[in-house]
Amino acid sequence: MFSRRIPPQLEPNALSRAVAALRTRGAAIADLTDSNPTRAGIPYADDLLAPLADAAALRYEPHPFGLPAARAAVAADHARRGALVDPAHVVLTASTSEAYGWLFKLLCDAGDSVLVPRPSYPLFEHLTALEGVRARPYDLVWDGRWTVDVASMMAAPAGTRAVLVVSPNNPTGSYLSAEDLAATVELCRERGWALVVDEVFADYPLETRDPLTDIAARADVLAFSLAGLSKTAGLPQLKLAWMVVGGPAGARDRALAALELIADSYLSVATPVQVAAAHLLRAGGAVRGAIQQRIRHNLDALRAAARGFPACEVLRTEGGWSAVVRVPATRREEQLVLDLLAREAVLAHPGYFFDFPREAYLVVSLLPPPALFADACARLLRFVSG
């Protein structure tokens, strides 16, 4: 009845079923998977969303790439990180997921492939399948920090159209290094691939200095950098994201012309959030600062707690909202997180959710309130070490 774009099995996994059962019984769960800042006790100004009611939003003037003032606000915001972005090269979307969908429409025919990092965000499997595109993994390898295994990227099959990079990666927290960027760009140039860089967490460096950001604005191959209010201003509910299109002028302008057709077919970004975009980006700095303070505090607390459990290792976290903990492989990861939930009422992500190459890893969000985070991490470390 349904297309092959839809997975044949849609039942929730064992961990989701266990969480649902506990919540049905009213049990309290210390959730170390929650990455929603609006549920994490992050302070927001009472009048932050007031500009959404601006009378200018009562006028509907559709623009395929978004209102010029909103695109200019996005371009100006990139200057915080030293990037010069032309507003004409900014395309607004309702989410980064939608941006991926538009780029797959732009770059791929049905059955073509894109390269995606492994380990990384599991949503890629669904986003590609929904566009009739194949996700082919290339590996990130751990050697004190996560780096691109260029050999696995070079093994890409015929019909590959783009490389997807997440910087900093979710959940490993690794920024793309200058060496890995150079190797990736060279492959893109040789093979005619586009470079798609998800930079939604670029504003949240942790254990690194001067990471590479705003890659599309600096690239000499056709490139797209993706970001949005969800992370940069901690406002996932407002559904405003964007891509910056960069690269050689000819290829960039042809891509923009084709994207205009796609964007004009959807016109998905609501007018109120576009009218408010400049204010939200300015005022979002305070939210971003509060989130940065929270994730730094929690990462420091996790490292301090882990020093008491030598069998566990908190891997280097260069940026983002998650931390990866390598733990003793005393049982399969699925059973480990189920037992942790049942016995300690602590919920963490198993590494296999993100295609880690081996067991055992746990992934925790750095966003929860500090007291909850410290208590839950102490229980987690004690349990996996017992």
C-alpha positions as CSV (number, residue, x, y, z in Angstrom):
1,M,0.0,0.0,0.0
2,F,2.8,2.4,0.9
3,S,6.0,3.4,-0.9
4,R,9.3,1.8,-0.3
5,R,10.4,5.2,1.2
6,I,8.6,4.2,4.4
7,P,10.4,1.6,6.6
8,P,8.5,-1.7,6.6
9,Q,8.7,-1.9,10.4
10,L,7.5,1.1,12.4
11,E,7.2,-0.4,15.8
12,P,9.0,1.4,18.7
13,N,12.2,-0.3,19.8
14,A,12.7,-2.0,23.1
15,L,14.1,1.1,24.9
16,S,11.2,3.3,23.7
17,R,8.7,0.6,24.9
18,A,10.4,0.5,28.3
19,V,10.3,4.3,28.7
20,A,6.7,4.4,27.7
21,A,5.8,1.7,30.2
22,L,7.6,3.5,33.1
23,R,5.9,6.8,32.2
24,T,2.5,5.2,32.0
25,R,3.1,4.1,35.6
26,G,4.1,7.6,36.6
27,A,7.7,6.7,37.4
28,A,10.3,9.5,37.5
29,I,13.0,9.1,34.9
30,A,16.3,11.0,34.9
31,D,16.4,11.7,31.2
32,L,20.0,12.1,29.9
33,T,18.8,12.0,26.3
34,D,16.7,15.2,26.3
35,S,18.2,17.8,24.0
36,N,15.3,20.2,24.0
37,P,16.5,23.5,25.6
38,T,12.9,24.7,26.2
39,R,12.5,21.8,28.7
40,A,15.9,22.2,30.4
41,G,15.4,25.2,32.6
42,I,17.3,27.5,30.3
43,P,16.3,31.2,31.0
44,Y,14.4,33.0,28.3
45,A,13.4,36.7,28.3
46,D,9.7,37.1,28.9
47,D,9.4,39.4,25.8
48,L,11.6,37.3,23.5
49,L,8.8,36.3,21.2
50,A,6.9,39.6,21.3
51,P,8.1,40.6,17.7
52,L,6.2,37.6,16.3
53,A,3.1,39.8,16.9
54,D,4.4,42.6,14.7
55,A,1.7,44.0,12.5
56,A,4.0,43.6,9.5
57,A,3.4,39.8,9.8
58,L,-0.2,40.3,8.8
59,R,1.0,41.0,5.2
60,Y,1.8,38.0,3.1
61,E,4.5,38.7,0.5
62,P,6.0,35.3,-0.5
63,H,9.6,35.1,-1.5
64,P,11.0,31.7,-2.6
65,F,14.2,32.2,-0.5
66,G,12.5,34.2,2.3
67,L,12.0,37.9,3.1
68,P,15.0,40.0,2.1
69,A,15.2,41.5,5.6
70,A,15.3,38.0,7.2
71,R,18.0,36.8,4.9
72,A,20.0,39.9,5.6
73,A,19.7,39.3,9.3
74,V,21.0,35.7,8.9
75,A,23.9,37.0,6.8
76,A,24.7,39.6,9.4
77,D,24.6,37.1,12.2
78,H,27.4,35.1,10.5
79,A,29.7,38.0,11.0
80,R,29.9,37.0,14.7
81,R,32.2,34.2,13.6
82,G,34.1,36.3,11.1
83,A,32.3,35.0,8.0
84,L,31.3,37.4,5.2
85,V,28.0,36.1,3.8
86,D,26.0,37.8,1.0
87,P,22.3,37.8,1.8
88,A,21.6,36.7,-1.8
89,H,23.3,33.4,-1.0
90,V,21.0,32.7,2.0
91,V,18.0,30.4,1.6
92,L,15.5,30.1,4.4
93,T,13.8,26.9,5.2
94,A,11.5,25.7,8.0
95,S,14.1,23.3,9.4
96,T,17.5,21.8,8.6
97,S,15.6,18.5,7.8
98,E,13.7,20.4,5.1
99,A,17.0,21.9,3.9
100,Y,18.4,18.4,3.5
101,G,15.3,17.4,1.6
102,W,15.6,20.3,-0.8
103,L,19.3,19.6,-1.4
104,F,18.6,15.9,-2.1
105,K,16.0,17.1,-4.7
106,L,18.6,19.5,-6.1
107,L,21.6,17.1,-6.3
108,C,20.2,13.6,-6.7
109,D,18.1,11.4,-8.9
110,A,16.3,8.5,-7.4
111,G,18.8,5.8,-6.5
112,D,21.8,8.1,-6.3
113,S,23.9,8.1,-3.2
114,V,25.2,10.7,-0.6
115,L,28.0,10.0,1.8
116,V,27.1,10.3,5.5
117,P,29.4,10.2,8.5
118,R,29.5,7.1,10.9
119,P,29.0,7.5,13.8
120,S,26.5,10.3,13.5
121,Y,22.9,11.4,13.7
122,P,20.5,8.5,12.8
123,L,18.0,10.8,11.1
124,F,20.1,10.7,7.9
125,E,18.7,7.2,7.2
126,H,15.2,8.5,7.1
127,L,15.9,11.8,5.4
128,T,17.6,10.1,2.5
129,A,15.1,7.3,2.1
130,L,12.2,9.7,2.0
131,E,13.8,11.3,-1.1
132,G,14.6,8.0,-2.8
133,V,18.4,8.5,-2.1
134,R,20.9,6.1,-0.6
135,A,23.0,7.0,2.4
136,R,26.4,5.5,2.2
137,P,28.6,5.7,5.3
138,Y,32.1,6.9,5.6
139,D,33.9,6.4,8.8
140,L,35.1,8.7,11.6
141,V,37.9,7.1,13.6
142,W,38.9,7.7,17.2
143,D,42.6,8.3,17.9
144,G,42.4,10.8,20.8
145,R,40.0,12.8,18.6
146,W,37.6,11.9,15.8
147,T,39.0,12.3,12.3
148,V,37.7,11.4,8.8
149,D,38.8,8.1,7.4
150,V,39.5,9.4,3.9
151,A,40.0,5.9,2.5
152,S,36.4,5.0,3.3
153,M,35.3,8.2,1.6
154,M,37.3,7.4,-1.4
155,A,35.5,4.0,-1.7
156,A,32.3,5.8,-2.5
157,P,30.2,4.0,-5.2
158,A,29.4,5.4,-8.6
159,G,26.3,7.6,-8.5
160,T,27.5,9.5,-5.4
161,R,26.5,13.1,-5.6
162,A,27.4,14.7,-2.3
163,V,29.3,14.4,1.0
164,L,27.5,15.3,4.2
165,V,29.6,16.6,7.0
166,V,28.3,17.5,10.5
167,S,30.6,19.9,12.3
168,P,30.6,19.6,15.2
169,N,29.4,16.1,14.7
170,N,26.4,14.8,16.7
171,P,27.1,13.0,19.0
172,T,30.9,12.8,18.9
173,G,31.3,16.6,19.2
174,S,34.1,16.7,16.6
175,Y,34.7,19.7,14.4
176,L,36.0,19.1,10.9
177,S,39.8,19.8,11.0
178,A,41.6,21.8,8.4
179,E,43.3,18.6,7.2
180,D,40.1,16.7,6.9
181,L,38.4,19.6,5.2
182,A,41.2,19.9,2.6
183,A,41.0,16.1,1.9
184,T,37.2,16.2,1.6
185,V,37.2,19.3,-0.7
186,E,39.9,17.7,-2.9
187,L,37.7,14.6,-3.3
188,C,34.7,16.8,-4.1
189,R,36.7,18.6,-6.7
190,E,38.0,15.5,-8.3
191,R,34.7,13.6,-8.4
192,G,32.2,16.5,-8.9
193,W,30.5,16.1,-5.5
194,A,28.8,18.8,-3.6
195,L,29.7,19.4,0.0
196,V,26.9,19.7,2.5
197,V,28.0,20.9,6.0
198,D,25.5,20.7,8.9
199,E,26.8,23.4,11.3
200,V,23.8,23.6,13.7
201,F,26.0,23.2,16.7
202,A,28.8,25.5,15.4
203,D,28.1,28.1,18.1
204,Y,29.0,25.7,20.9
205,P,32.7,25.0,21.1
206,L,33.9,23.2,24.2
207,E,37.2,21.3,24.2
208,T,38.8,23.0,21.2
209,R,40.1,26.4,20.1
210,D,39.2,28.3,16.9
211,P,37.3,25.6,15.2
212,L,36.5,25.8,11.5
213,T,33.0,27.2,10.9
214,D,30.9,28.8,8.1
215,I,32.6,26.4,5.6
216,A,30.3,27.1,2.6
217,A,31.2,30.8,2.7
218,R,34.9,29.8,2.4
219,A,34.7,26.8,0.1
220,D,36.1,26.6,-3.5
221,V,33.7,23.8,-4.5
222,L,29.9,23.9,-4.5
223,A,29.0,23.8,-0.8
224,F,26.1,24.4,1.5
225,S,26.2,25.2,5.2
226,L,23.1,24.5,7.3
227,A,22.0,26.1,10.6
228,G,18.9,27.4,12.3
229,L,17.3,29.1,15.3
230,S,16.7,25.7,16.9
231,K,20.3,25.5,18.1
232,T,21.9,29.0,17.5
233,A,19.1,30.7,19.6
234,G,17.7,27.7,21.5
235,L,14.3,28.1,19.8
236,P,13.3,24.9,18.1
237,Q,9.6,25.7,18.2
238,L,9.9,28.6,15.8
239,K,10.8,26.5,12.8
240,L,13.3,28.8,11.0
241,A,16.5,27.4,9.5
242,W,18.7,28.4,6.6
243,M,21.4,27.3,4.2
244,V,24.3,29.4,2.9
245,V,25.2,28.5,-0.7
246,G,28.9,28.9,-1.6
247,G,31.6,27.8,-4.0
248,P,32.6,29.0,-7.5
249,A,30.3,31.7,-8.7
250,G,29.0,29.8,-11.7
251,A,28.1,26.6,-9.8
252,R,26.8,28.6,-6.9
253,D,24.5,30.7,-9.0
254,R,23.2,27.7,-11.0
255,A,22.4,25.9,-7.7
256,L,20.6,29.0,-6.4
257,A,18.5,29.2,-9.6
258,A,17.5,25.6,-9.3
259,L,16.8,26.0,-5.6
260,E,14.5,28.9,-6.3
261,L,12.2,26.5,-8.2
262,I,12.2,24.1,-5.3
263,A,11.7,26.8,-2.7
264,D,8.9,28.4,-4.6
265,S,7.1,25.1,-4.8
266,Y,6.9,24.9,-1.0
267,L,7.0,28.5,0.5
268,S,7.2,26.8,3.9
269,V,8.6,29.5,6.2
270,A,6.0,31.4,8.2
271,T,5.9,35.2,7.8
272,P,5.9,36.1,11.6
273,V,9.2,34.3,12.3
274,Q,10.8,36.0,9.3
275,V,9.6,39.4,10.4
276,A,11.0,38.7,13.8
277,A,14.3,37.1,12.6
278,A,16.6,40.0,13.2
279,H,15.4,40.5,16.8
280,L,15.5,36.7,17.5
281,L,19.0,36.4,16.3
282,R,20.2,39.4,18.4
283,A,18.2,38.4,21.5
284,G,19.1,34.7,21.0
285,G,22.7,35.6,22.1
286,A,21.6,35.6,25.7
287,V,20.0,32.2,25.3
288,R,23.1,30.9,23.5
289,G,25.2,32.1,26.4
290,A,23.1,30.4,29.0
291,I,23.2,27.1,27.0
292,Q,27.0,27.4,26.6
293,Q,27.3,27.9,30.4
294,R,25.1,24.9,31.0
295,I,26.9,22.5,28.7
296,R,30.4,23.6,30.0
297,H,29.3,23.1,33.6
298,N,27.8,19.7,32.9
299,L,30.7,18.5,30.9
300,D,33.1,19.5,33.7
301,A,30.8,17.7,36.2
302,L,30.8,14.6,34.1
303,R,34.6,14.6,33.8
304,A,35.0,15.1,37.6
305,A,32.6,12.2,38.3
306,A,34.2,9.9,35.8
307,R,37.6,10.3,37.5
308,G,36.3,8.1,40.3
309,F,35.5,5.3,37.8
310,P,38.7,4.4,35.9
311,A,36.9,1.8,33.8
312,C,34.9,4.6,32.1
313,E,36.3,7.3,29.8
314,V,34.6,10.5,28.7
315,L,35.8,11.1,25.2
316,R,37.0,14.5,24.0
317,T,34.0,16.8,23.3
318,E,35.1,19.6,21.0
319,G,31.6,21.0,20.7
320,G,27.8,20.4,20.7
321,W,25.3,19.4,23.3
322,S,26.3,15.7,23.9
323,A,29.1,13.8,25.5
324,V,30.2,10.2,24.7
325,V,31.2,7.9,27.5
326,R,33.1,4.7,26.8
327,V,32.0,2.1,29.4
328,P,32.9,-1.5,30.2
329,A,31.4,-3.9,27.6
330,T,29.9,-6.2,30.2
331,R,26.7,-6.8,28.2
332,R,25.2,-5.7,24.9
333,E,24.5,-2.0,24.7
334,E,20.7,-2.5,24.3
335,Q,20.6,-4.7,27.5
336,L,22.9,-2.2,29.3
337,V,20.6,0.8,28.7
338,L,17.5,-1.3,29.5
339,D,19.0,-2.4,32.8
340,L,20.2,1.1,33.6
341,L,16.6,2.3,33.0
342,A,15.0,-0.5,35.0
343,R,17.4,-0.4,38.0
344,E,18.4,3.3,38.2
345,A,15.6,5.1,36.3
346,V,18.3,6.7,34.2
347,L,17.8,7.0,30.5
348,A,20.8,7.3,28.1
349,H,21.4,6.6,24.5
350,P,23.3,3.5,23.5
351,G,26.1,4.0,21.0
352,Y,24.6,1.7,18.4
353,F,21.8,4.3,17.9
354,F,24.5,6.4,16.2
355,D,26.4,3.5,14.5
356,F,29.5,3.5,16.7
357,P,31.9,0.9,15.4
358,R,32.0,-1.2,18.5
359,E,30.6,-1.5,22.0
360,A,30.2,-0.1,24.5
361,Y,29.4,3.6,24.4
362,L,26.7,5.7,26.0
363,V,25.7,9.1,24.8
364,V,24.3,11.7,27.2
365,S,22.9,15.2,26.6
366,L,24.7,18.0,28.4
367,L,21.5,20.1,28.6
368,P,19.7,18.8,31.7
369,P,19.5,20.9,34.9
370,P,22.9,20.5,36.7
371,A,21.5,18.8,39.9
372,L,19.6,16.2,37.8
373,F,22.6,15.8,35.5
374,A,25.1,15.3,38.3
375,D,23.0,12.8,40.2
376,A,22.0,10.8,37.0
377,C,25.6,10.6,35.8
378,A,26.8,9.4,39.2
379,R,24.3,6.7,39.1
380,L,25.1,5.8,35.5
381,L,28.9,5.6,36.2
382,R,28.4,3.5,39.3
383,F,26.0,1.1,37.6
384,V,28.1,0.5,34.5
385,S,31.2,0.0,36.7
386,G,29.6,-2.4,39.1
